[in-house]
Amino acid sequence: MKKVYNIFILIAISFCNYSNAFAQNERNIWCFGNGAGLDFNSGAPVPFAGVAMTAFEGSSSIADASGNLLFYSDGVSIWNKNHVVMPNGSGLLSNSSSTQAALIIKQPGLNSLYYLFTTDAFEGPYGLNYNIVDMSLQGGLGDVSLLNGVLNSPCDEKICAVNHANGTDVWLINTAHYGDTIYAYLLTSAGLNLVPVISPTGVIHSIGTNFAGQLKASPLGNTLAVALYEVGFEIYDFDNSTGIASNTNSINTYPDAYGIEFSPDGSRLYGVPFSSGVITQFDMLAGSPAAIIASATVVSTNSIMRGSLQVAPDNKIYVAEYGAVSIGVINDPNQLGVACDFVTGSIPIPGSSSWGLPNFHVPLLNQAPVALFNAPNHICPGTCTDFTNMSQHATTFLWTFPGANPLNSTDANPTNICYNTPGTYPVTLIAGNSIGSDTLILNNYITVYPYPAPQGILQSGDTLFANAGAMSYQWYHDGLIIPGATGSFYVAPSSGNYNVVATDANGCEVEAVIFDVIANTSPLSFGEGAGVRLFPNPVSESLSFTVYPLNASSVDISIYNLLGEKIFSAVNWELQTVNCQLFSPGIYWICISNQGKSYRLKFAKQ
């Protein structure tokens, strides 16, 4: 889609939610904690009682296409929709103290088979295992047809699922304990490939209890985020066509890191340490990894022990609050900073909350991108501006800046886009993702003001005069600001280098070239044993000068125009003439220094 706007048009954009209703309904029933249940079929969470499970940490639940509960698990047992353990649904190899103890994934292309993956707790012997639940058994109540198939051991307590780029198959992701490896197992209509894609990340998870903490995938399936209990958070790029993770970026200042989750549009990442319960937001559109880390914003300050974070079908993120009879909610997680609107204890639940919330296979964000941006767009010539990307659902960006340097950028938030020439300029942004692209063209978006009037400095005695007409002035002496020196002229109390910065009505600044100033001397000094004489004046070709005392063998010379620009200089000049043929007609100053004395005289070039 291409959108072209003039700068004066008000843009109104409506943002969509997840469009995959089928996959949403499968996540509509939550069973977790100590007998807690929530039903999202009405669009808002409605508490329900009867959940037979007591899950200290992780759990998972699944519904059918209509949002009716099928079964749930804490990784040790499996309960059917009647809250009864399935006949073969006990003795699974997880542990009540595993962060993401269970994850249920429907086998692609089949209506009755579900894979239930489990992780053992820290340093447990069982690692990552899989089980198959066949919902055609037990009269539709389901039973386990394969129990405790081995995948990998040891492993962290972290599992998540990502749709393959083909939109059908699913990657099961797990991290190795005491290693730097991410494992990706592919689940297809033919079954589970037991040979994983292995990605060394270069960061070894070997410190104490880093096994704990959640692992999540972004809605576009191109980023993984992990909470490492004793370190903080890590972010990886993920290629959902190959299963390869790469480009590890660590955020190592969040001890006790436990919960982590992406916003529904993938633009924000939230993390929480369990002990402090302080929820931090990271702006995934900030640009570089360093910029993402620097974007950290605390969105909850009350100190409550909090655990898992989980995005829900209503596009809100829910927060486990340990021991409470309610859970917290981030009402608008796509919004930047505190506008995300976190509310603690917002949703009452039967039973009580523990550390976990149900782990789900969240479908890929099936939405076209929407391009949108802003920037300071009225600037002075020779200055730069930074662009803020407000695009939705996009993973790639191509910017075009006619008249600027650079002309193009693929950064999410381009900075230092510089314009030298007055005028108006368009800006184009093409935002894309795996679905398509959206083009936004804003004509006449950037206005570069006219050049400010040129400045210069003239000296009369000890008084320095700037060109009149500016809105404000600021004088400097030897590079340091002179407090209170804000008029169009300034009386120099001492010798040195002076310059002035003048600001016009548009706020554009122009600086006069630094002008050598000799204070407490007259422009022309003839006296006993010292003096300078210029001839001819006016001059057309060669300007001659005589320096007293007559035995001066060499002098230093500087010549300035009326703008204060130095157009000629010489050190230890032994001649007593200067060739002025190349000078434009006008008035000039010549400064001649000899034996610690300096003399400034004015001459005219014909």
QUIWOTA-V37481 format. One record per backbone hydrogen bond with DSSP energy under -0.5 kcal/mol. CO is the residue of the C=O (numbers start at 0). NH is the residue of the N-H. Records with the same first field share a line. If there is no record, write none. Layout:
CO: NH, NH
//
This chain:
0: 438
2: 440
4: 442
5: 8
9: 11
12: 14
18: 20
19: 23
20: 24
21: 25
22: 26
23: 26
24: 27
25: 62
27: 29, 39
28: 30
29: 37
31: 35
32: 34, 54
33: 351
35: 31
36: 47
37: 29, 39
38: 45
39: 42
45: 38
52: 34, 54
53: 55
55: 354
58: 358
59: 72
61: 69, 70
63: 66
67: 63
69: 80
70: 61
71: 78
72: 59
74: 93
75: 90, 91
76: 73, 74
77: 85
78: 71
79: 82
83: 79
85: 88
88: 77
94: 97
95: 56
97: 57, 100
98: 100
100: 118
102: 116
104: 114
106: 109
111: 134
112: 106
113: 132
114: 104, 116
115: 130
116: 102
117: 128
118: 94
120: 123
126: 119
127: 150, 151
128: 117
129: 148
130: 115
131: 133, 144, 145
132: 113, 134
133: 136, 142
136: 139, 141
137: 140
142: 133, 144
145: 131
148: 129
151: 127
156: 99
157: 174
159: 172
161: 170
163: 166
168: 163
169: 186
170: 161, 172
171: 184
172: 159
173: 182
174: 155
175: 178
178: 204
179: 200
180: 175
181: 198
182: 173
183: 196
184: 171, 186
185: 187, 192
186: 169
187: 190
190: 187
191: 193
193: 195
195: 197
196: 183
197: 199
198: 181
201: 203
203: 205
204: 177
205: 207
206: 209
208: 211
210: 156
211: 228
213: 226
215: 224
217: 220
218: 364
221: 237
222: 217
223: 235
224: 215
225: 227, 233
226: 228
227: 230, 231
228: 255, 256
230: 253
231: 227
232: 250
233: 225
234: 248
235: 223
236: 245
237: 239
238: 241, 242, 243
239: 164
243: 238
245: 236
248: 234
249: 251
250: 232
253: 256
255: 273
257: 213
258: 271
260: 269
262: 265
266: 283, 284
267: 262
268: 281
269: 260
270: 279
271: 257, 258
272: 276
273: 305
275: 303
276: 278
277: 272
278: 298, 299
279: 270
280: 296
281: 268, 283
282: 285
285: 287
287: 291
288: 292
289: 293
290: 294
291: 294
292: 295
296: 280
301: 303
304: 321
307: 319
309: 317
311: 314
315: 311, 317
316: 329
317: 309
318: 327
319: 306, 321
320: 323
323: 352
324: 348
326: 345, 346
327: 318
328: 330, 342
329: 316, 332
331: 334
335: 338
336: 339
337: 340
339: 331
340: 330
342: 328, 345
345: 347
346: 326
351: 33
352: 322
354: 307
355: 353
356: 58
358: 103
359: 361
363: 365
364: 366
369: 391
371: 389, 390
373: 387
374: 376
376: 446
378: 448
379: 382
382: 418
384: 416
385: 375
386: 388
387: 373, 389
391: 369
395: 431
397: 429
398: 408
399: 427
400: 403
402: 419
404: 417
406: 400
408: 398
413: 386
415: 417
416: 384
417: 404
418: 381, 382
422: 447
424: 444, 445
426: 441
427: 399
428: 430, 439
429: 397
430: 437
431: 394, 395
435: 432
437: 430, 439
438: 2, 440
439: 428, 441
440: 4, 442
441: 426, 444
442: 6
444: 446
445: 424, 447
446: 378, 448
447: 422
455: 466
457: 464
459: 462
461: 491
462: 459
463: 489
464: 457
471: 502
473: 500
474: 481
475: 498
476: 479
479: 476
480: 482
481: 484
483: 485
484: 474
485: 472
487: 465
489: 463, 491
490: 492
495: 516
496: 477
497: 514
498: 475
499: 501, 511
500: 473
501: 509
502: 470, 471
503: 506
507: 503
509: 501
513: 515
514: 497
516: 495, 518
517: 520
522: 599
523: 525
524: 526
526: 528, 529
529: 526
530: 547
532: 545
534: 543
538: 605
540: 542, 579
541: 543
542: 577
543: 534
545: 532
547: 530
548: 551
554: 572
555: 592
556: 569
557: 590
558: 566, 567
559: 588
560: 563
562: 512
564: 560, 566
567: 558
569: 556
571: 573
572: 554
575: 544
577: 542, 579
579: 582
585: 604
586: 561
587: 602
588: 559
589: 591, 600
590: 557
591: 598
592: 555
593: 596
596: 593
598: 591
600: 589
602: 587
603: 537, 538, 605
604: 585
//
